[in-house]
Amino acid sequence: MHRILVSLIFAFSFIDSFSQKNPAKTTPIPLNKHYFEIGAEDSADHVYNKLVSYSQDSTKLERIFALNNKVSRIIRTSPKKEDFHEMIIEQYDSYGNLLWKETINQANTKFLRTYFFDGQQVAQVLHNGNRQYSIQRSGDAEPRELWYDDFFPKNVRVKKGEGLFSGLGFSLEGNEWPEKQTLIYYGIYVNEKGEAETVEWVNPMSSEAKFAIPYLKTLEQWADKFDPAKDAFGNPVGQWLYLHFHIGGPRRVDKIIFN
């Protein structure tokens, strides 16, 4: 699907009506290639800019632009209503074509993701919760029921019914344990052969290196062999796999297990 895009990044700040409770952030927020915030001084990793605004009904709108001011991603997050908290993500290529659209209920992690090619729907993933995925690509007579999303790489060690990082842990001394809970994200790039080419800590603004780096080294040992991701036509393709976990807060165990 071709979309008419406005090429000037600041033009969008004038077309929304903002609520007084949630004022627009007209200063671009720098992001790295993984769409995580970075410091303004981190020019080497600066790949995108993000603008944030709010509509009168408090819907949060995040517009993410490449450095050439072309739209890369749009995220709309509606206010939470009881057991429904909708987020809609649209991903575009460098020509402004819609690649995929995902609608997520953040209250229960269920989602529907639709892939497009040349303006036509070519694949769809429905996550019903509890690792139950219905996946249908163009040409499939019926959706396939899987316990994982094959649009992303899967570590061959992980079996159905097991935790994502079964048996993999890392110990921290008591004086190294962060007082506040910290969320750490990692990215693993897996090529079309199932080989992990790189493992990166991707959210440097939200966590500290002294906690993230030791886990990064442990994760590199785990990320040895994968089933590669498949594209919308079922072909093996290189893809990033993102993983996260929490550390910090009240200490309950001496060994942190990834899951």
C-alpha positions in Angstrom: 0.0 0.0 0.0 1.4 3.3 -1.0 1.0 6.2 1.4 1.4 9.9 0.9 4.0 11.0 3.5 4.9 14.4 4.8 8.6 14.7 4.5 9.2 17.5 7.0 9.6 16.2 10.5 8.2 19.2 12.3 5.1 19.6 10.2 3.3 17.0 12.3 3.5 19.0 15.5 0.9 21.4 14.2 -1.8 19.1 12.9 -2.7 17.4 16.2 -4.8 18.9 19.0 -3.1 18.2 22.3 -4.6 17.8 25.8 -3.3 20.0 28.6 -2.7 16.9 30.6 -0.3 15.4 28.1 1.5 18.2 26.2 3.3 17.4 23.0 7.1 16.9 23.0 8.2 18.9 19.9 11.9 18.2 20.5 12.9 15.1 18.6 14.1 12.2 20.8 17.1 10.4 19.3 16.8 6.7 18.9 19.3 3.9 17.9 18.7 1.4 15.1 16.7 -0.7 17.6 14.2 2.1 18.2 15.5 2.7 21.8 16.3 6.1 23.2 19.9 7.2 23.3 21.8 10.2 24.6 21.9 13.4 22.5 25.6 13.1 22.4 25.6 9.6 21.0 25.8 10.6 17.3 27.4 7.3 16.3 24.3 5.3 17.1 21.8 8.0 16.1 19.5 6.4 13.4 16.0 7.7 14.1 14.2 10.7 15.7 10.9 10.4 17.6 8.2 12.9 18.1 5.5 12.3 20.8 2.1 14.0 20.9 -1.3 13.3 22.5 -4.8 13.7 21.1 -7.7 15.1 23.2 -8.8 11.6 24.2 -5.2 11.0 25.6 -4.2 8.7 22.8 -0.4 8.7 22.6 1.1 9.1 19.2 4.7 8.4 18.5 6.1 9.2 15.0 9.5 7.9 14.3 11.6 9.2 11.4 14.8 8.2 9.7 17.5 11.0 9.6 16.3 11.8 6.1 12.9 12.7 7.6 11.0 9.8 6.1 8.6 8.0 8.3 9.8 4.6 9.6 7.3 3.7 12.3 4.1 5.0 13.9 2.8 3.9 17.3 -0.6 4.7 18.7 -1.4 3.8 22.3 -4.9 4.3 23.6 -5.8 4.9 27.2 -6.3 1.7 29.2 -9.9 0.6 29.6 -10.4 -2.2 32.1 -8.8 -5.3 30.6 -8.1 -3.7 27.2 -5.1 -1.5 26.5 -4.6 -1.1 22.7 -1.4 -0.3 21.0 -1.1 -0.1 17.2 2.3 -0.2 15.4 2.8 0.5 11.7 6.2 -0.2 10.1 7.2 1.4 6.8 10.0 0.8 4.3 12.3 3.6 3.0 9.8 4.3 0.2 6.8 4.8 2.5 5.2 1.5 1.8 3.5 -0.3 4.8 5.4 -3.4 5.6 3.4 -4.7 8.6 0.8 -3.6 11.1 0.4 -5.0 14.6 -2.5 -4.4 17.0 -1.7 -5.4 20.6 -3.7 -5.7 23.8 -1.0 -4.8 26.3 -3.2 -6.0 29.1 -2.8 -9.7 28.0 -0.1 -9.6 25.3 -2.5 -10.9 22.6 -1.9 -9.4 19.2 -2.7 -9.5 15.5 0.1 -8.7 13.1 -0.5 -8.4 9.3 2.2 -8.3 6.6 1.9 -6.5 3.3 3.6 -6.6 -0.1 2.9 -4.2 -2.9 -0.2 -3.0 -1.0 -1.6 -6.5 -0.6 -2.0 -8.6 2.6 0.4 -11.6 2.3 0.6 -13.0 5.8 -0.9 -12.8 9.3 0.1 -13.8 12.8 -2.5 -14.1 15.6 -1.1 -14.6 19.2 -3.8 -16.0 21.4 -1.7 -15.9 24.6 0.3 -18.6 26.4 2.6 -19.1 23.4 -0.2 -20.1 21.0 0.3 -18.6 17.5 -1.9 -19.0 14.4 0.2 -18.2 11.4 -1.1 -18.0 7.8 0.9 -17.0 4.7 -0.3 -16.4 1.2 -0.9 -19.9 -0.3 -1.7 -21.6 3.0 -5.0 -23.3 2.9 -5.4 -23.0 6.7 -3.5 -21.2 9.5 -0.7 -23.2 11.1 -0.8 -23.6 14.9 2.7 -23.1 16.4 4.0 -22.5 20.0 6.4 -19.8 18.7 6.3 -17.0 16.1 8.4 -18.1 13.1 8.7 -14.6 11.8 11.5 -14.4 14.4 14.5 -16.7 15.0 14.1 -19.5 17.6 17.0 -21.0 19.6 17.2 -24.7 18.8 17.8 -25.4 22.5 14.4 -24.2 23.4 11.7 -26.9 23.4 8.0 -26.7 23.7 6.8 -26.1 27.2 10.2 -24.9 28.4 11.2 -21.4 29.5 13.0 -19.3 26.9 16.3 -19.5 28.8 15.9 -22.8 30.6 18.9 -23.5 32.8 20.7 -20.3 31.9 21.6 -18.0 34.8 24.0 -15.5 36.2 25.0 -14.7 39.7 25.5 -11.2 41.1 27.1 -10.4 44.5 24.8 -8.8 47.0 26.5 -5.4 46.8 26.0 -5.4 43.0 22.3 -5.9 43.2 20.5 -2.8 42.0 18.1 -1.2 44.6 15.5 -0.4 41.9 14.1 -2.8 39.4 15.9 -2.5 36.0 14.6 -3.6 32.6 17.4 -4.7 30.2 16.9 -5.4 26.5 19.2 -7.3 24.2 19.1 -7.8 20.5 20.4 -10.9 18.7 20.9 -10.7 14.9 20.4 -14.1 13.4 21.2 -14.5 9.7 19.3 -16.7 7.2 21.5 -19.7 8.0 20.5 -19.5 11.7 23.8 -18.1 12.8 23.9 -15.5 15.5 26.1 -12.8 14.1 25.9 -10.3 16.9 24.5 -9.9 20.4 23.9 -6.3 21.6 22.7 -4.5 24.7 20.1 -2.1 23.1 18.6 0.1 25.8 21.5 2.0 27.3 19.4 4.9 28.6 17.2 2.6 30.7 19.8 0.4 32.4 23.4 0.5 33.6 26.4 -1.1 31.9 27.7 -2.8 35.1 24.5 -4.8 35.1 23.9 -5.3 31.4 27.4 -6.3 30.3 27.8 -9.4 32.5 24.4 -10.7 31.3 25.4 -9.9 27.7 28.4 -12.2 27.9 26.3 -15.0 29.4 23.7 -14.5 26.6 26.4 -14.8 24.0 27.0 -18.4 25.1 23.3 -19.2 24.8 22.9 -17.6 21.4 24.8 -20.2 19.4 22.4 -21.8 17.0 18.9 -20.9 15.8 16.2 -21.8 13.4 16.2 -18.7 11.2 13.2 -16.4 10.9 11.0 -16.7 7.8 9.6 -13.8 5.8 6.0 -13.3 4.7 6.6 -15.9 1.9 8.2 -18.5 4.1 11.8 -17.9 3.0 14.6 -17.9 5.6 15.7 -14.3 6.3 18.1 -12.4 8.6 16.2 -10.9 11.5 16.7 -9.3 14.9 15.4 -11.1 18.0 14.8 -8.9 21.1 14.8 -10.3 24.6 14.4 -8.6 27.9 14.4 -9.3 31.7 14.3 -7.5 35.0 16.8 -7.3 37.8 16.8 -5.3 41.0 14.4 -4.5 43.7 13.8 -6.8 46.7 16.3 -9.6 46.5 14.7 -13.0 46.5 17.2 -15.4 44.8 20.9 -15.6 44.4 20.8 -16.6 40.8 18.8 -14.8 38.1 17.3 -17.1 35.6 16.4 -15.6 32.2 12.8 -16.2 31.2 
